[in-house]
Amino acid sequence: MISQPCPVPPEQLPLNEYEKLKTDWPFRWVTFSRDCYIRKLLWTWGWGWVMAGPLTVGSFPLATHPYQFFLCGALGASLLVVFMVVRLYLGWSYVRNRLEKAAIPYEESGWYDGQTWEKPDSVLRRDRLVVSYQITPIFKRLQITALVLVILSAIDLLAWRLLTYFL
């Protein structure tokens, strides 16, 4: 049996898309060590404060409402982290889906001449191994991150409710 050469342009091959995503900013953050990954998210949260702080101080002046300022600002700053995690999830999800599928769509010339390529069994097995051993841990990390963000937001909202109840 003679195997046909792969017609998919190299930049559209799922494995090459995976390799590129591993090195692209900010998608590579998820592949860093846990401490480095947490530092990147905290850095993002800090930039979120740069945006949320001025908005929050308009509603809750720091001099008269410091607790409300901190709680509202922290929740607002967390939105940037949430958006970043969603973006990371969507990017990795796209590559994971292309690696898992037995047939992948591609464009030969960029003129919307869509074709579909059926992966040979060896390529499909290799791609699914990459998903199992390389991408699945990334999704676990993103799921844990999302869970932590939900828990922290719930704590923030609970503190807000307690603050408004007692003050």
N, C-alpha and C positions, 0 to 999 in steps of 0.2 A: 504494500500500500504506500503510495507516494503522498507525503503530506504537503499541503498547499502552504505557501508562505503567508504569513499574517498580513492582511491588507490594511490593518488599522495603523494610522500614523503613530509614530512612537510617543508623541506627547499625549495621545488619547488612550494608550494602553493602561489598564487599571493599575498594574504594578508600578509603572512609571509615575502615574498620578499619585500613588501612595508614597513613593520615594520623594517626590517633589513636595508633597504636603508635610512630610516629616521635617523638612528643612525650612518651610515657609513660616514667616512671622504672621500671626501669633500661634498658628497650629502646632508648632514644635513645642510650645510651652507644656503641653500635656505629656510629652515624652521626657521631660526633664525629671530630675530627682524630686522627691516629694517636697523637700525644703525649698528648692528653687521654684517649683510650681506654685507653692503657697506664697512665696515672695512676689512672684509675678501677679498673682491675684490681689495681694495686698497693695501692690503698686497701682494696680487698676482701681482699687477701692479708693486709694489716695487721690487719684485723678478725678474720681467720682465726687470726692469732697470738694475739689476745686470748682466743680460745676454746681453741686448741690448746696454748698455753704452759702454763697451769696443769695440764693433763692430762699433758703431756710431762714437766714437772718432777717429777711424782710417780713416774715411772719412771726418769728420768735426771736426778738432781740436777745443777744447773748447776755447782756447785763441784767435783764429782768426775767428771762425764761431759759436758763442754761440747760435744764434737763430736757425740756421740749426741743430746744435747738439741737442738742446732741442726738436725741432719739430720731427726730425727723431727718436730720442731716445724714445720719448713719444709714437710715433706710433709703434715702434718696441716692446716696453714694453707692449703695449696694445694687441699684438698678444697672449701673454701668457694668458691674461684675456679672450680673444676670445676663445682660445682652452679650457679653463676651463669651460666657459659657454656652449660651444658645448658638452663637456663631461657630464656636469650636465643634459643638455637637453636630450641627448641620453639615459642616465641611467634612468631618470624619465619617458621617453617615453616608454622604454621597459616594465617597471612595469605597467604603465597606460594601455598599450595595452593588457597585460595579465589579468589585472583586468576587462577590458571592454569586452573581448571575452567570448562567451558562452561556447566555448570548448577550452581547453588548452592542448598543448602537454607537455609531461613529460617523464623522463627516470626513469625506475624502478631500474635498477642495475648499470647504468653508462656504460653499454656495448652497447650503441646505440640501445637499444630495445625500440624505441620510441612508446609511446601510446598516446591516446587522451582521455581526461576526459570531459564529458559533465557536466557542472555545474548545480546543481538543481536550480530552480527558486529563492529560498530564498538566496542562496549563490550569484547568479548572481545579484540580487537586492542589496544585501549588498555591493558587490564589486563595483557596479556602483555608489552607494552612496558615497563610499570612494573616487572614482574618482571625483565626482561632488563637494564634500565639502572639500576634503583634497588636491587632486592633481591639480585640476584646478587652484586654487590660486598660486600654485608653478609655473605652466606654464605661468600664467599672469606675475609673477615676472620675470621669465626668458625672456619673450618677451619684457618687459619693459627694462630689462638690455641690451638685444641685440639692441633695438632701441637707447638707450643712447650711446652705443658703436659706432653705425653707425653715430650718430649725432656728437659725439666727434671726430671721425675719419674724418668726412667731414669738421669740423672746422679746424682740424689740416692740412688737405690737402689744404683748402682754404687759411689758413695762409701761408702755404708753397708757394702757387702760388703768393700771394701778395708780399711775401718776395722776391721771385726771380724776380718779375716784377719791384719792386722798388729798388732793390740793384744791 
